[in-house]
């Protein structure tokens, strides 16, 4: 027993001696990261105006200050940060990783520009170092010599703009666009191509049809996120590449689309194929709905040297209208060689209980749409169908629209379709 007491006592003494050798003080932040005495000598706007059009060395004591509005935290920016003051914004190229751990959104940064360079990429002025005759990144050992943090930073409030008021003076500034939505054809896709790490351009539009591109890196940590449905507010940094304005998202949570979409909620323009429509032939397998490159439209004709009996449907994929009411269908069509005055040869139907694959005469309760404006039927003139109200299908999640063509051995017209849309009235 005495042996075990001696061993325990030795362990305790060893622990006390060991603890006396341990530094119990935690490392404090490097005070050199902050400097409350430095002041800016010019604005970012005036710094950018120094640029002469070619790579330019800054050899004078120029200091600018700005608040960090973008960094590499989400991966949508790479080895750079963007700072903004009350006059303008500028991107600074830095040859270091994990910049967001040092330069946080909202930090106030002073930049000593002496021996740095002004250059441009894609027509936009950047601040950095010289690299192979162009603008490059400031090497990591030099970063703290040029970028001095202040402890007085607060996040920038975004400028409220519309798609029609975007201009070059707002490049590299934080903006918020209200009452916008993503382009219809982008819905269901992702912000970026994360699998192949390819950037992706997604149109952002307003209800008047104006649009701008949202560009997302395939390396962004939200590249796999699905593009949200709806309409609302989007906060991003405005960028520009040559003549094209672009938005760069910092965080997908800054897309707040809580309102219903405006304009079209479904659209098919038959660009190179039948798109989301599938042909179903009930009678006459030799004549079917096809895409015509000549007319850039979907075309059906029962005439092939002679007239043939046909019943052919062109049926959409399932359309989710559960978030909408007060809807209307619209399309353009041309029609020739008809003697039936439009009501029997060519018809339009909708249904919310079709199984998506079977004979539409067997599956689904199809409702014929009335009030359609038809072409004369004796030439190739394109006619707008007019807006056909389909309020009965609003709020339903499994809606199909179908175009039914019928011909006989003595009467076979040709029907062309294009620009099919379902829109909010």
RAHUKA-V365992 format. One record per residue. PSI is psi in radians with two decimals (* if undefined). D_LAST is the distance of its C-alpha to the last C-alpha in Angstrom with 2 decimals. Layout:
psi-><PSI:PSI>
d_last-><D_LAST:D_LAST>
This chain:
psi-><-0.72:-0.60:-0.77:-0.59:-0.70:-0.69:-0.78:-0.74:-0.69:-0.67:-0.77:-0.81:-0.72:-0.71:-0.66:-0.76:-0.72:-0.72:-0.48:-0.29:-0.13:2.32:1.93:0.04:2.23:2.57:2.24:2.72:2.54:1.99:-0.36:-0.26:-0.34:2.51:1.93:-0.03:-0.40:2.54:2.69:2.49:-0.24:3.00:2.86:-0.65:-0.81:-0.56:-0.82:-0.63:-0.22:-0.38:2.28:-0.04:-0.21:2.88:2.26:2.15:2.29:1.89:0.39:2.90:1.30:2.26:2.25:2.77:2.62:2.79:2.37:2.13:-0.20:2.50:-2.86:0.27:-0.78:-0.14:-0.01:-0.36:2.54:2.08:0.77:2.77:2.83:2.27:2.69:2.39:-2.84:-0.13:-0.53:-3.12:2.76:2.53:2.37:2.16:2.20:2.23:1.20:2.69:2.90:0.75:-0.47:-0.33:-0.35:-0.74:1.66:2.70:2.21:-0.21:2.44:2.18:2.33:2.35:2.03:1.94:-0.15:2.20:0.06:3.03:2.58:2.30:-3.08:2.60:2.14:0.50:0.08:2.30:2.33:2.83:2.29:-2.55:2.98:2.37:1.94:0.75:0.00:-3.04:2.31:-2.91:2.54:2.20:2.58:-0.75:-0.35:-0.14:-0.83:-0.27:-0.47:-0.56:1.99:2.19:2.53:2.70:0.33:0.28:2.57:2.59:2.51:2.41:2.18:2.58:2.30:2.03:2.93:2.91:-0.41:-0.19:0.07:2.30:3.04:-0.40:-0.29:0.07:2.41:0.58:2.71:2.18:2.75:2.21:2.21:2.64:0.90:2.98:2.85:2.61:2.50:-0.75:-0.19:-0.25:2.37:-0.22:-2.99:2.86:-0.73:3.04:1.57:-0.51:-0.81:0.08:0.91:2.39:2.70:2.45:2.15:2.19:2.37:2.22:2.78:-3.09:-0.16:0.02:-0.03:2.62:2.81:2.78:2.36:2.06:2.22:2.32:2.49:-0.20:-0.13:2.50:-0.15:0.25:-0.53:-0.13:2.49:2.41:2.22:2.58:2.87:-2.96:2.57:-2.45:2.50:2.18:2.28:3.01:2.26:2.26:-3.12:2.41:1.92:-2.00:0.00:2.19:2.54:2.62:2.46:2.03:2.40:-0.62:2.27:-0.34:-0.19:0.13:1.88:1.58:1.52:-0.07:2.83:2.61:2.70:2.86:-2.57:2.39:-0.11:2.48:2.45:2.18:0.12:1.10:1.55:-0.21:-3.02:0.04:-2.22:0.16:2.55:2.29:2.48:2.02:2.07:-0.76:2.39:1.27:-0.35:-0.37:2.11:2.88:2.35:2.81:2.32:2.03:-0.44:-0.74:-0.12:0.92:2.95:2.36:2.44:2.30:2.35:0.12:2.12:1.30:-0.75:2.98:2.49:2.65:2.26:2.59:1.89:2.29:2.51:1.90:2.31:2.95:2.99:2.30:2.25:1.90:0.34:-0.40:0.11:2.71:3.09:1.08:2.77:2.56:2.49:2.51:2.92:2.49:2.69:2.70:2.28:2.78:0.60:2.58:0.12:0.10:0.40:-0.16:-0.32:-0.63:-0.75:2.18:2.74:2.35:2.75:2.72:2.64:0.21:0.40:2.57:-0.08:-0.17:-0.41:3.03:2.12:-0.24:-0.26:-0.72:2.27:2.58:1.75:2.31:2.15:2.34:2.27:2.96:0.24:2.38:2.08:2.64:3.00:-0.48:0.06:0.27:-3.02:0.41:2.28:2.38:2.44:2.32:-0.30:2.90:2.04:2.00:2.33:0.76:-0.47:-0.34:-0.06:2.47:0.03:2.60:-0.08:1.09:2.42:2.52:2.40:2.51:2.02:2.19:2.37:2.37:2.94:3.08:-0.13:-0.09:1.85:1.84:3.09:2.27:2.27:2.41:2.53:2.80:1.00:2.27:2.65:2.20:2.76:2.27:*>
d_last-><91.88:93.25:92.02:88.39:88.61:89.87:87.03:84.40:86.08:86.00:82.30:81.59:83.74:82.01:78.58:79.77:81.23:78.11:75.82:77.96:77.12:73.31:71.38:69.35:67.48:63.88:63.04:61.43:58.74:60.26:60.70:60.75:57.00:56.59:58.00:57.42:59.75:58.04:55.95:53.62:55.12:51.94:48.16:46.04:44.68:48.26:49.25:46.56:47.75:51.22:50.00:51.63:49.69:51.97:53.09:54.73:57.26:57.09:60.77:60.56:60.11:56.35:54.56:50.86:49.08:45.56:43.56:42.58:38.80:38.89:41.50:42.02:41.29:38.21:39.60:36.87:39.61:43.01:46.27:44.78:43.51:41.47:42.69:41.19:42.79:41.52:41.71:40.52:40.48:42.53:42.88:46.41:47.65:49.99:51.94:51.67:49.68:48.14:47.75:45.44:48.49:50.06:47.27:44.69:41.34:42.37:45.97:47.49:49.32:51.97:52.53:55.94:55.18:58.79:59.39:55.71:53.78:50.70:49.00:45.63:43.50:40.58:41.16:40.94:44.17:45.51:48.62:51.05:54.25:55.43:54.96:56.21:55.61:52.09:50.46:51.20:51.38:53.82:56.25:56.26:59.78:58.80:55.49:57.07:59.19:56.14:53.49:54.66:52.64:52.57:52.10:49.97:46.61:43.34:39.86:37.98:34.92:32.10:30.96:27.38:25.88:22.70:22.34:23.32:26.44:27.98:31.41:34.84:36.17:34.08:35.31:36.92:35.41:33.27:29.73:26.63:23.16:20.49:16.75:17.21:16.72:18.66:17.88:16.25:19.53:21.57:20.14:22.97:25.59:27.93:28.59:31.81:34.05:36.54:38.45:39.56:39.08:36.98:34.65:30.97:28.39:24.85:22.18:20.60:17.57:15.48:11.91:13.58:15.16:18.57:20.52:23.94:25.95:26.97:30.39:32.02:35.59:36.44:39.09:36.75:37.18:33.41:33.10:32.65:29.85:26.49:23.62:21.41:17.82:15.52:15.38:18.18:21.57:23.98:27.66:29.80:32.60:31.73:33.87:34.40:35.95:37.25:34.38:31.54:30.31:29.96:29.18:31.67:30.78:33.67:32.43:29.34:29.33:28.24:24.78:23.04:19.47:18.78:15.10:12.03:10.99:8.46:7.58:9.18:10.76:13.02:14.72:18.04:19.88:23.30:25.42:28.90:28.22:25.95:24.32:22.87:23.47:26.78:28.62:30.29:32.96:34.06:36.39:37.85:38.19:39.36:36.10:33.01:29.66:30.48:29.22:30.64:31.66:32.47:28.93:27.25:25.20:25.57:28.03:29.66:32.65:35.25:37.69:40.30:43.33:42.88:40.09:39.58:38.00:34.95:32.14:30.06:26.81:24.71:23.11:20.90:21.94:20.67:17.16:16.64:13.38:15.36:13.66:10.08:8.54:5.68:5.52:6.41:9.68:11.03:14.67:17.68:20.90:24.40:26.87:30.59:33.70:32.04:33.59:31.22:28.55:25.71:25.42:28.06:28.53:25.01:22.50:19.40:19.35:17.74:19.78:20.07:23.88:25.12:27.90:26.85:30.19:31.59:31.65:28.25:30.31:31.92:29.46:26.12:24.66:22.51:20.05:19.94:16.68:17.28:16.05:16.41:17.92:21.16:23.67:27.02:28.58:31.67:30.89:29.00:26.37:22.94:20.10:16.32:15.17:12.24:8.80:10.15:8.51:10.13:9.74:13.49:13.39:11.40:14.22:16.51:18.38:19.96:17.59:18.85:17.67:20.70:21.84:25.01:27.69:30.76:33.89:37.48:40.89:40.66:37.01:35.10:32.22:30.60:26.87:25.18:21.79:20.05:16.92:15.15:11.84:9.34:6.22:3.79:0.00>
